[in-house]
């Protein structure tokens, strides 16, 4: 690659960087468009989200903002670019005798299917209070007037996953949903996620769209009484620099494109070969443990087959697993993140049973009460970075540093170390977690899990 490196002008590059980093933060700008237009902010935010979250629109962000939004609301769906996605606003409940319309609905799935696979229902609140029984009505609705190709309605029972989110000001009251289905997310949470994305990738998207979306972020900050618009001013100044140094930036972008391609190639290589590398040391074939690979580098799993159960004889299974993610972002940060994950979205994990509690409710409660001390003792020699047993998602996380001079070799080495730390009998963590898994399973489903726990993952003899 060094033979094809672009010929930068060092003096111009230094001048550009200095101007870029030392901008005058005191420049005053006109008010954002959201402060000028008439009408309720809820409606303006609704239209803005509908536009920017739709990957088919002309904003140029593609799936980036939709992915970031789903991360903010803790909703994870694989391979969004290969799915058909529809977004509609002001969607009416289609149940006979029921009334109400929710602000936004996002549906996705296979374009060849006669119904979507999943749906996200969004109620947006800025200043207005929740209407009488509003979220409860939405949470209990069976059908929605949503267009999916030739179908004019979406039935909740046909969905694999339905997510209900109540977006509100940070200081506002949570939803009054009597079913406990709606989850609250603040506008400030969205600001943090969106702002990080635009600041990290300033020149990757059309500058007009970046300015428009930055105006939206600034309006959200005003809604939440967050920081002053200093960052927006600085962003506008940086975009002015873009035009002054356009030739130089194009050279940098060409070089960065090559680096991005290199990281993508490495990510793909690690995704395609980690199982082979680990299998040379660990006996997956005869141990009752298994690996699961995904086309997305983010979702690479290791688990006992015993932790993959189907208590309701449905497509949605109970699953508890260890995950690592050789994504380009992880590789850029020179880190391997290894985590024990309890899926927070699967229906079988979150569906309330006869006693009003779900599998995830019971599991996390046991982790933080009767099993808390034993779990912490099993982690004594691992020095984990995060321990979040109180709610589903990443329960335990450890970051392993990679060698920048040998990303490939050090990733495989650190993955080996992580498996030894978490999956073998060295720490005893998997055995303790399995006790929680079995007790929770019996309590929630009134039956024994199928099969037997195989113990820790053994090394080959």
C-alpha positions as CSV (number, residue, x, y, z in Angstrom):
1,X,0.0,0.0,0.0
2,X,2.9,2.4,0.6
3,X,3.7,2.5,-3.2
4,X,0.2,3.9,-3.8
5,X,0.1,6.3,-0.8
6,X,-1.2,9.8,-1.8
7,X,1.3,12.7,-2.0
8,X,0.0,15.0,0.8
9,X,1.3,18.5,1.1
10,X,2.6,18.5,4.7
11,X,2.3,22.2,5.1
12,X,-1.3,22.3,3.9
13,X,-2.2,19.3,6.0
14,X,-0.7,21.0,9.2
15,X,-2.5,24.2,8.4
16,X,-5.8,22.4,7.9
17,X,-5.5,20.4,11.2
18,X,-4.6,23.5,13.2
19,X,-7.6,25.4,11.8
20,X,-9.8,22.4,12.3
21,X,-8.9,22.0,16.0
22,X,-8.6,25.6,17.0
23,X,-11.9,27.1,15.8
24,X,-13.4,30.1,17.4
25,X,-16.2,28.7,19.6
26,X,-17.7,32.1,20.1
27,X,-19.2,32.6,16.7
28,X,-23.0,33.2,16.9
29,X,-25.3,31.5,14.5
30,X,-29.0,32.0,13.6
31,X,-31.6,29.9,15.5
32,X,-32.2,26.4,14.3
33,X,-35.0,25.7,11.9
34,X,-37.0,23.9,14.6
35,X,-37.1,27.1,16.6
36,X,-38.6,29.0,13.7
37,X,-41.2,26.7,12.2
38,X,-44.7,26.7,13.8
39,X,-46.4,23.7,15.2
40,X,-45.7,21.2,18.0
41,X,-42.2,19.9,18.3
42,X,-43.5,16.3,18.6
43,X,-44.9,16.5,15.1
44,X,-41.7,18.0,13.7
45,X,-39.5,15.4,15.5
46,X,-41.9,12.7,14.2
47,X,-41.4,13.8,10.6
48,X,-37.7,14.2,11.0
49,X,-37.2,10.7,12.5
50,X,-39.4,9.2,9.8
51,X,-37.1,10.7,7.1
52,X,-33.7,10.1,8.6
53,X,-34.4,6.6,9.9
54,X,-35.6,5.4,6.5
55,X,-32.5,4.0,4.7
56,X,-34.2,4.5,1.3
57,X,-34.5,8.3,1.6
58,X,-32.0,10.6,-0.1
59,X,-30.2,11.8,3.0
60,X,-27.2,9.6,2.3
61,X,-26.9,8.1,5.8
62,X,-28.1,4.7,4.6
63,X,-28.7,2.3,7.5
64,X,-26.3,4.2,9.8
65,X,-28.8,6.2,11.8
66,X,-31.4,3.4,11.9
67,X,-28.7,1.1,13.4
68,X,-27.7,3.7,15.9
69,X,-31.3,4.4,16.8
70,X,-31.9,0.7,17.4
71,X,-28.8,0.5,19.6
72,X,-30.2,3.5,21.6
73,X,-33.5,1.7,22.3
74,X,-31.8,-1.7,22.9
75,X,-33.3,-3.4,19.9
76,X,-31.0,-5.7,17.8
77,X,-31.9,-7.1,14.4
78,X,-29.4,-8.8,12.1
79,X,-28.7,-7.9,8.5
80,X,-30.9,-4.8,8.2
81,X,-29.6,-4.0,4.7
82,X,-30.9,-7.4,3.5
83,X,-34.4,-6.8,4.9
84,X,-37.3,-4.8,3.6
85,X,-38.1,-1.9,5.9
86,X,-41.2,0.3,6.0
87,X,-41.8,3.3,8.2
88,X,-45.2,5.0,8.7
89,X,-46.4,7.8,11.0
90,X,-49.8,8.3,12.6
91,X,-50.6,4.6,12.5
92,X,-54.1,3.7,13.7
93,X,-55.1,0.8,15.9
94,X,-57.1,-1.5,13.7
95,X,-59.0,-3.4,16.4
96,X,-62.8,-3.2,16.2
97,X,-64.1,-0.8,18.7
98,X,-60.7,0.6,19.6
99,X,-59.3,4.0,18.9
100,X,-55.9,5.6,18.9
101,X,-52.9,6.3,16.7
102,X,-49.3,5.9,17.5
103,X,-46.6,8.3,16.3
104,X,-44.3,6.0,14.4
105,X,-44.1,2.4,13.4
106,X,-41.0,0.7,11.9
107,X,-41.5,-2.8,10.4
108,X,-39.0,-5.1,8.8
109,X,-38.6,-8.5,7.3
110,X,-38.4,-10.5,4.1
111,X,-40.0,-8.8,1.1
112,X,-41.4,-12.1,-0.1
113,X,-43.4,-12.7,3.1
114,X,-47.0,-11.5,3.5
115,X,-46.2,-9.9,6.8
116,X,-43.2,-8.3,8.5
117,X,-41.0,-10.2,10.9
118,X,-40.6,-7.5,13.5
119,X,-42.0,-4.1,14.4
120,X,-41.0,-1.1,16.6
121,X,-43.8,1.1,17.9
122,X,-42.8,4.6,19.0
123,X,-44.8,7.1,21.0
124,X,-43.0,10.5,21.1
125,X,-43.5,13.0,23.8
126,X,-42.0,16.5,24.1
127,X,-44.3,18.7,26.1
128,X,-47.7,16.9,26.0
129,X,-48.7,14.5,28.7
130,X,-49.9,10.9,27.9
131,X,-53.6,10.6,27.1
132,X,-55.9,8.5,29.1
133,X,-55.0,4.8,28.8
134,X,-53.0,5.8,25.7
135,X,-49.9,3.5,26.0
136,X,-52.0,0.7,27.6
137,X,-54.3,0.8,24.5
138,X,-51.3,0.6,22.2
139,X,-49.7,-2.2,24.2
140,X,-52.8,-4.4,24.1
141,X,-53.8,-3.7,20.5
142,X,-53.8,-6.9,18.3
143,X,-53.9,-5.2,14.9
144,X,-52.5,-2.0,13.3
145,X,-53.5,-0.3,10.1
146,X,-50.0,-0.5,8.6
147,X,-49.3,-1.2,4.9
148,X,-47.0,-4.1,4.1
149,X,-47.1,-4.6,0.3
150,X,-50.6,-5.9,-0.5
151,X,-51.6,-6.2,3.2
152,X,-53.2,-3.2,4.9
153,X,-52.8,-4.4,8.5
154,X,-50.1,-5.9,10.7
155,X,-51.2,-8.6,13.3
156,X,-49.1,-8.6,16.4
157,X,-49.3,-12.4,16.7
158,X,-47.6,-12.9,13.4
159,X,-44.5,-10.9,14.5
160,X,-41.4,-12.6,15.9
161,X,-40.6,-9.5,17.9
162,X,-42.6,-6.4,18.8
163,X,-40.8,-3.5,20.6
164,X,-42.7,-0.7,22.3
165,X,-40.8,2.5,23.1
166,X,-41.9,5.7,24.8
167,X,-39.6,8.6,23.9
168,X,-39.8,11.4,26.4
169,X,-37.9,14.2,28.1
170,X,-35.4,13.0,30.7
171,X,-37.3,14.6,33.5
172,X,-40.8,13.6,32.4
173,X,-42.8,10.8,33.9
174,X,-42.5,7.3,32.5
175,X,-45.4,5.8,30.5
176,X,-48.5,4.8,32.3
177,X,-48.8,1.5,30.4
178,X,-50.5,-0.9,32.8
179,X,-49.0,-3.9,31.0
180,X,-45.4,-2.9,31.5
181,X,-44.8,-3.4,27.8
182,X,-43.5,0.1,26.9
183,X,-39.9,1.0,27.6
184,X,-38.9,4.6,28.2
185,X,-36.0,6.2,26.3
186,X,-35.1,9.9,26.7
187,X,-34.4,12.4,24.0
188,X,-31.0,12.9,25.6
189,X,-30.2,9.2,25.1
190,X,-30.8,9.7,21.4
191,X,-28.7,12.8,21.3
192,X,-25.7,11.0,22.7
193,X,-26.0,8.2,20.2
194,X,-26.7,10.3,17.2
195,X,-24.1,13.0,18.0
196,X,-21.4,10.4,18.4
197,X,-22.2,9.0,15.0
198,X,-22.1,12.4,13.2
199,X,-18.9,13.6,15.0
200,X,-17.0,10.4,14.3
201,X,-17.9,10.3,10.6
202,X,-18.2,14.0,9.7
203,X,-17.0,13.7,6.1
204,X,-18.5,10.4,5.2
205,X,-22.0,11.7,4.5
206,X,-23.4,14.6,2.4
207,X,-22.6,17.9,4.1
208,X,-26.2,19.2,3.6
209,X,-27.6,16.2,5.4
210,X,-25.1,16.5,8.2
211,X,-26.1,20.1,8.7
212,X,-29.8,19.2,8.6
213,X,-29.4,16.4,11.1
214,X,-27.2,18.5,13.3
215,X,-30.0,21.1,13.5
216,X,-32.3,18.3,14.7
217,X,-29.8,17.2,17.4
218,X,-29.5,20.8,18.5
219,X,-33.3,21.1,18.8
220,X,-33.3,17.9,20.9
221,X,-30.7,19.5,23.2
222,X,-32.9,22.5,23.7
223,X,-35.8,20.1,24.5
224,X,-33.7,18.5,27.2
225,X,-32.0,21.7,28.4
226,X,-28.6,20.3,27.5
227,X,-25.4,22.0,26.5
228,X,-25.4,25.3,24.5
229,X,-25.0,25.1,20.7
230,X,-21.2,25.4,20.8
231,X,-20.7,22.1,19.2
232,X,-23.1,23.0,16.3
233,X,-21.2,26.2,15.7
234,X,-17.9,24.3,15.7
235,X,-19.4,21.8,13.3
236,X,-20.5,24.5,10.9
237,X,-17.0,26.1,11.0
238,X,-15.5,22.7,10.2
239,X,-17.7,22.3,7.2
240,X,-16.5,25.7,6.0
241,X,-13.0,24.3,6.2
242,X,-14.1,21.4,4.1
243,X,-14.6,23.6,1.1
244,X,-11.4,25.6,1.7
245,X,-9.3,22.4,1.8
246,X,-11.4,20.2,-0.5
247,X,-8.5,18.8,-2.6
248,X,-6.6,17.8,0.5
249,X,-9.6,16.2,2.1
250,X,-10.3,14.2,-1.1
251,X,-6.8,12.8,-0.9
252,X,-7.3,11.9,2.8
253,X,-10.6,10.3,2.0
254,X,-9.1,8.1,-0.7
255,X,-6.4,7.0,1.8
256,X,-9.1,6.4,4.5
257,X,-11.2,4.4,2.0
258,X,-8.2,2.0,1.6
259,X,-7.8,1.8,5.4
260,X,-11.5,1.1,5.8
261,X,-11.2,-1.7,3.2
262,X,-8.3,-3.1,5.1
263,X,-10.3,-3.2,8.3
264,X,-13.3,-4.7,6.6
265,X,-11.0,-7.4,5.1
266,X,-9.5,-8.2,8.5
267,X,-13.0,-8.2,10.2
268,X,-14.2,-10.7,7.6
269,X,-11.2,-12.9,8.0
270,X,-11.5,-13.1,11.7
271,X,-15.3,-13.8,11.4
272,X,-14.6,-16.6,9.0
273,X,-11.7,-18.2,10.8
274,X,-12.2,-17.9,14.6
275,X,-14.0,-21.2,14.9
276,X,-11.3,-23.1,13.1
277,X,-8.6,-21.5,15.4
278,X,-10.4,-22.2,18.6
279,X,-11.3,-25.8,17.5
280,X,-7.6,-26.7,17.4
281,X,-7.5,-26.3,21.2
282,X,-11.0,-26.8,22.4
283,X,-13.2,-29.8,21.8
284,X,-16.5,-28.5,20.5
285,X,-17.5,-31.6,18.7
286,X,-17.7,-33.9,21.7
287,X,-18.2,-31.6,24.6
288,X,-21.8,-30.4,24.3
289,X,-20.6,-26.8,23.5
290,X,-21.2,-25.2,20.2
291,X,-20.3,-22.1,18.2
292,X,-22.7,-20.0,16.1
293,X,-21.4,-17.6,13.4
294,X,-23.4,-14.8,11.8
295,X,-22.8,-13.0,8.6
296,X,-22.5,-9.9,10.8
297,X,-19.2,-9.8,12.7
298,X,-21.0,-8.4,15.7
299,X,-22.8,-11.6,16.5
300,X,-20.3,-14.5,17.0
301,X,-21.5,-16.8,19.8
302,X,-20.1,-19.6,22.0
303,X,-22.4,-21.5,24.3
304,X,-23.4,-24.9,25.7
305,X,-26.1,-26.4,23.5
306,X,-28.0,-26.9,26.7
307,X,-28.4,-23.1,27.0
308,X,-30.4,-23.1,23.7
309,X,-33.9,-24.4,24.7
310,X,-37.3,-24.3,23.1
311,X,-39.8,-24.4,26.0
312,X,-42.8,-23.1,24.0
313,X,-42.2,-25.1,20.8
314,X,-41.8,-21.9,18.8
315,X,-39.3,-20.2,16.6
316,X,-38.2,-18.0,19.5
317,X,-35.9,-20.0,21.7
318,X,-34.4,-19.3,25.1
319,X,-30.7,-18.7,24.7
320,X,-27.9,-17.6,26.9
321,X,-24.4,-17.2,25.3
322,X,-21.0,-15.7,25.2
323,X,-20.3,-13.2,22.4
324,X,-17.4,-11.6,20.7
325,X,-17.5,-9.1,17.8
326,X,-14.6,-8.7,15.4
327,X,-16.1,-5.5,14.0
328,X,-14.1,-2.8,12.3
329,X,-14.9,-0.5,15.2
330,X,-13.5,-2.9,17.7
331,X,-10.4,-3.5,15.6
332,X,-9.8,0.3,15.2
333,X,-10.0,0.6,19.0
334,X,-7.6,-2.4,19.3
335,X,-9.9,-4.3,21.7
336,X,-11.7,-7.6,21.9
337,X,-14.9,-7.4,23.9
338,X,-16.1,-10.7,25.4
339,X,-19.4,-10.8,27.1
340,X,-22.0,-13.0,28.6
341,X,-25.3,-12.0,27.1
342,X,-29.0,-12.6,28.0
343,X,-31.1,-11.5,25.0
344,X,-33.4,-8.6,26.1
345,X,-35.8,-8.7,23.1
346,X,-36.8,-12.3,22.3
347,X,-40.5,-12.9,23.0
348,X,-39.9,-16.1,25.0
349,X,-37.4,-14.2,27.2
350,X,-39.7,-11.2,27.9
351,X,-43.2,-12.7,27.8
352,X,-44.9,-12.5,31.2
353,X,-45.9,-15.9,32.6
354,X,-48.7,-16.8,35.0
355,X,-47.0,-15.2,38.0
356,X,-46.5,-11.9,36.0
357,X,-42.7,-12.4,35.6
358,X,-40.7,-13.2,32.5
359,X,-37.7,-15.5,32.1
360,X,-35.4,-12.4,32.1
361,X,-37.1,-10.9,35.2
362,X,-36.5,-14.1,37.2
363,X,-33.0,-14.7,35.9
364,X,-31.7,-11.2,36.7
365,X,-33.4,-11.2,40.1
366,X,-31.6,-14.4,41.0
367,X,-28.3,-13.1,39.7
368,X,-28.6,-10.0,41.9
369,X,-29.8,-11.8,45.1
370,X,-29.2,-15.4,46.0
371,X,-26.5,-16.0,43.4
372,X,-24.8,-12.6,43.5
373,X,-21.9,-13.5,45.9
374,X,-21.1,-16.8,44.1
375,X,-21.0,-15.1,40.7
376,X,-18.7,-12.4,42.0
377,X,-16.4,-15.0,43.6
378,X,-16.2,-16.9,40.3
379,X,-14.9,-13.7,38.7
380,X,-12.2,-13.0,41.2
381,X,-9.3,-14.0,38.8
382,X,-10.8,-12.4,35.7
383,X,-10.9,-8.7,36.5
384,X,-14.0,-7.9,34.4
385,X,-14.7,-4.4,33.2
386,X,-18.5,-4.4,33.6
387,X,-20.9,-6.4,35.8
388,X,-24.5,-5.5,34.9
389,X,-26.6,-8.3,36.3
390,X,-29.6,-6.2,37.1
391,X,-31.1,-6.3,33.6
392,X,-30.9,-8.3,30.4
393,X,-28.4,-7.6,27.6
394,X,-24.7,-7.7,28.4
395,X,-24.5,-9.2,31.9
396,X,-20.7,-9.4,32.2
397,X,-18.1,-7.7,29.9
398,X,-14.3,-7.9,29.7
399,X,-12.2,-6.0,27.3
400,X,-9.0,-7.6,26.0
401,X,-6.4,-5.3,24.5
402,X,-5.0,-6.1,21.0
403,X,-1.5,-5.6,19.7
404,X,-1.6,-2.8,17.0
405,X,1.4,-4.5,15.4
406,X,-0.3,-7.8,15.0
407,X,-4.1,-7.4,15.1
408,X,-4.8,-10.7,13.6
409,X,-2.6,-12.9,15.8
410,X,-3.4,-11.0,19.0
411,X,-7.2,-11.3,18.3
412,X,-7.0,-15.0,18.1
413,X,-4.7,-15.2,21.2
414,X,-7.0,-13.0,23.2
415,X,-10.1,-14.9,22.1
416,X,-8.3,-18.0,23.3
417,X,-7.7,-16.3,26.7
418,X,-11.3,-15.1,26.9
419,X,-12.6,-18.6,26.3
420,X,-10.3,-20.0,28.9
421,X,-11.4,-17.3,31.4
422,X,-15.1,-17.6,30.9
423,X,-16.0,-21.0,29.3
424,X,-13.7,-23.6,30.9
425,X,-13.8,-24.8,34.5
426,X,-11.0,-22.4,35.4
427,X,-13.3,-19.8,36.8
428,X,-16.4,-21.8,37.5
429,X,-18.5,-19.0,36.1
430,X,-20.4,-21.1,33.6
431,X,-21.4,-23.6,36.2
432,X,-22.8,-21.0,38.5
433,X,-24.7,-19.3,35.7
434,X,-26.0,-22.6,34.7
435,X,-27.6,-23.1,38.1
436,X,-29.3,-19.8,37.7
437,X,-30.4,-20.8,34.2
438,X,-31.9,-24.1,35.4
439,X,-33.7,-22.7,38.4
440,X,-35.2,-19.9,36.3
441,X,-36.3,-22.3,33.6
442,X,-38.1,-24.6,36.1
443,X,-39.7,-21.7,37.9
444,X,-40.9,-19.9,34.7
445,X,-41.9,-22.8,32.5
446,X,-42.8,-25.5,35.1
447,X,-40.6,-28.1,33.3
448,X,-37.0,-29.3,33.2
449,X,-34.6,-28.1,30.5
450,X,-34.1,-30.7,27.8
451,X,-30.8,-32.5,28.1
452,X,-28.0,-32.0,30.6
453,X,-25.4,-29.3,31.3
454,X,-22.1,-30.5,29.9
455,X,-19.9,-28.6,32.3
456,X,-17.0,-26.3,31.3
457,X,-15.6,-26.4,27.8
458,X,-12.7,-28.9,27.7
459,X,-9.4,-28.7,25.9
460,X,-8.4,-31.4,23.4
461,X,-6.3,-34.1,24.8
